[in-house]
Amino acid sequence: MVDSTELKANIKALVFDQYGTVVDMQAGLTAAVTDFLRTKGFAEEPHRFVTWWRRTHFENSMIDALSEGPHTPYREIGQQAVAYVMDRCGFSYSDDEVRWLVSEIERLKPFPEVIAALQRLAATYQLAILSNGDVDMLEAAKPHIGFPFDHVISVQAAGYFKPHRATYKKAAEIIGLPPENILFVANHAFDCIGAKSCGIPTAFIDRRKRPFGHTPHQPDIIVKDFKELADVLC
């Protein structure tokens, strides 16, 4: 990790992943599906269904990013993932139920300390979102997050899901800063690795207290949450 004083001297904008970094995706979706799963006779803990859903979605989005052809919308990838997991569970379900489950992503709330930390950071830096979510999904999420970011960027602008390098380059282009003046912030190692491979410094939010992994693209900052990030950068 680099010295925080040196890093602060160069950083002019912070770019955040949204799902799982700004908003609590695991807890939010688990709460949303609990009653639904009970009606389906799901015998496992609800968070397990959400984990299977998210893993399937991630795998399918990586396949899409690496395959030839047009970019598939995040919502469509999500619906495919939910349907697959329900098939594996042996549920009967309707298309409306699939659409409803994926729409719950738009209503996710921030982690408890996020808004106060963003308010502190906004006094010094431009703040932006770079998300795998579709443009309309990110727009629908704004009232539930409740913070006015300077930019809310969908990977649709680049035509690839993160961690494809084109997504981070497009974000830097939209923000109007060179990579070295941006700090990318994520709760996911893969996302930090993608940004770092493009020359963008990164901050890893280590909420789950897990090792980052053996990669040459190590984060510049590791913090436990947004409050600690603001403490370091402000």
N, C-alpha and C positions, 0 to 999 in steps of 0.2 A: 504494500500500500504506500501511496505517496504522502508526503507531509501535507496536512490539511491547509496550512497557510499558503503554501505554493499552489495548491489546487484552487483555493478561493480566489487567488489573484487572477486566474485565467477564466473562471467560469462566469458566464453571463446569463445562461438559461439552464433550467432543469426540465428534463423531459421524463414523464412518468408513464410506465405501464399502468393500465387501468384495472383489468380484471385480476384480482388477487394481490395487487399492490396498493392501489388507492381504495378499492372496494373489497369487502370480505366475501369472496365468492363461495368458499366452502361452507361457511356458517350460514350465509344468506340463502343459498340454494337448498341446504339441508332443512332449514326452517320452512322453506316454501313447499318442499315435496313430502314432508313427514305425513300429513293427513292423507294426501293422495296415495302414498305407498301403502298406508294402512288399509285403504279401501281395496287395494289390489292384492292384499294378503302377503305382502313382502315381509318375510320373517327375519331379515337381517337388520342391522342398524341403518337408519336412513343415510347417514354420511357415507356409507359404503357405496350406495347407489350413485351418489353425487361424484365420488371418486372415480368410479367406473365410467361414468358419463364424461367427466373432464378428461380422463386419460384417452378415451376413444376419440373425443373431439380433437385433442392435441395431435394424436397420431394421424387422423384424417386430414388435418390442416397441414401437417408436414408433407404428407403425400401430395396434396394439392400444390403446395409451393414448389415441389421438386418435379412435378409433371408438366409436360407440354400442354398448352391450351389456356383458355381464359381463367382468370381468378374466380373461384367459387365464393359466393357471399358467406360470411361468418354464420349468419342465421341458417343458411342451408346446411352447412357443415354441422351445426349444432343439432338440427332436426334429424339429420342422418344418424348422429351419434346417439341421441336419446332413443330413437326408434330401435337401433341395434341393441342397446342395453336392455330395453324392455322386451325385445325378442329373446334375448338370452335368459331373462327372468321368467319367460313364459307367460307374460301378461297379454291380455287382449286390450287394445287401446284404439282410440280414434285419432284422425289427423288433427282434430281440434285440441286434443290433449297434448300431442307432440308440440304443436305451435304454442300452446299456453306454457308448457314447461320452459321452452327456450325464451319466451318473452319475459320470464322472471329475471333473466340476466339484466334486463333494462332497469329493474327496480332495486338493484343491490345498493346497500348503504356503505359509506366509508368506515374504515376501522376507527375506533373511538378518538384517537389522538390526531387523526389526519388533518382535519380542517384547521385546528389551531396552529399546527405546524406549517401548513400552507400559507396561512395568513402572515406568519413571521417571515417565511421565505420570500413572499411576494414583495416585501419591502425592498429587496435587494436584487432579485432575479426575475427574468421572464419565466413563466411556468406554462408547460404544455403537456398534453396527453399524446401518446402514440400508442394506438390500440389496434388489435386484430379485429375489433368489432366493426360492423358496417356503419356507414355515416348516419343512417337513420336511427340505429340502435344507440349510438353515442349521443345523438341529439335527445332522444327520449330519456337517457340516463341523467341528463344535466340537473333537472329539479331534484332528483333523489340524492345526488352528490352535494349540491348546494354550494359550489365554489366556482367563481368565474375564471377559468383558465384563459391565458392569452391565446392559445391555439388548442384545438381538439382535432387531432389528425388521425384519420383512419388509414390502415394499410391499403385500402382500396385505391388511394392516390398513387401507390407504387405498383399495385397489381400482384402483390405477393404477401403471404403471411410472414410475420416475424418467426424465426430470426434471419430471414433472407436479407442480405446486405442492402438490397435496394430500398427496403423500408426505412432504415435509419438514414440513408443518404437523402431520401426524399424528405424526411422530417427536417433535416438540417437545411435543406434547400428552402422549405416553406418558412422555417423560422428565420432564415437569412443570416445564419452564423456558420463559421467554419467548425468542423467537428471538435477541435480542441477547446472551443469556448462553450461547449455543451456538456452537461453531466446527465447521463441516462440513469434512471432509478427504477429498479425492479426487484420483486420478491422471488424471481425465477432466475436461476443460474443461466439457463439457455439464452434468456433475453439479454442479460448482461454480456454474455460471450459474443452474441451477435453484434451488439453495439460496439464493444471493445475491438472487435475485428475490423471495424470501420474507422478506428482511430478516435472513437468517442470515449472519454473517461466514464466510469460507471460507479454507481453506489448500489450495493447489495443489501436489501432489507432482509435480515436473517431472523424473521419472526419464528421460524420453526426450529431454530438452533441446529441446523444441519451443515455438514461440511460443504464448501463450495465445489470442490472437485479438483482434480489434477489437470489443469489446462494452462496453456501459456497466457490466456486472456483473463487474468485475475482482476477482480474489482479494485478500484482505487480506494474505496471506502466500504467498510462493513459496519452496519449499525443494526440495532435490534428493532427499531421502529422509526416513525417519522419524527417524533420528538427528538430523538437522539440525532437524526439527520439535521434538523434545524439547529440543535445545540452546536454541532460541528461547523455548520456553514454560516451561521449568523453570529 
